[in-house]
């Protein structure tokens, strides 16, 4: 019963903060997927799954997971916290993905400070990118493994939602994609919890190129 009570304390927080209804504007971003669909690089569910898996396993999503873990651990240490905030602002491959993370971070911080006072976000003097804001909010309130898995799943669901609209795919195929990706998200979350910042890197050049080309795409539904 004690374990259930403890979970009841943090689970509503995590579900609320990572809900699509939380006002961070995640629906506005596709992380270059819009260009990939435009060029035919992604044209079906299988292509969408591989695109999203690349983000989570070796791209910006992987960076996000490791940064989230470090922010969670550094929340009570201002020097360490400020260091990871500075690193998080630099670890973006394109202007659009930098905008994607910084604007969602600012929106998350503003909403969470207003509705859920008492998190480590209250002590911030400046901005923080989205995964770091999530990590700081969860520190001392939500277990790290749950925060990582929840964030990875939310990120995946957001990009799949973009794919449903862009490819387009049906809602059922979207759920099939999320279900198929779930084990890969879980594996990335587990690995991120154990990965030091000194070993952090990415290998998703194709996705970065899609993001760069999206900046000048003639017609766009998404901001990245």
Secondary structure, 3 states (H helix, E strand, C coil): CHHHHHHHHHHHHHHHHCCCCCCCCHHHCCCCHHHHHHCCCCCCHHHHHHHHHHHHHHCHHHHHHHHHHHHHHHCCCHHHHHHHHHHHHHCCCCHHHHHHHHHHHHHHHHHHHHHCCCCHHHHCCCCCCHHHHHHHHHCCCCCHHHHHHHHHHHHHHHHHHHHHHHHCCCHHHHHHHHHHHHHHHHHHHHHHHHCCHHHCCCCCHHHHHHHHHHCCCCCCCCCC
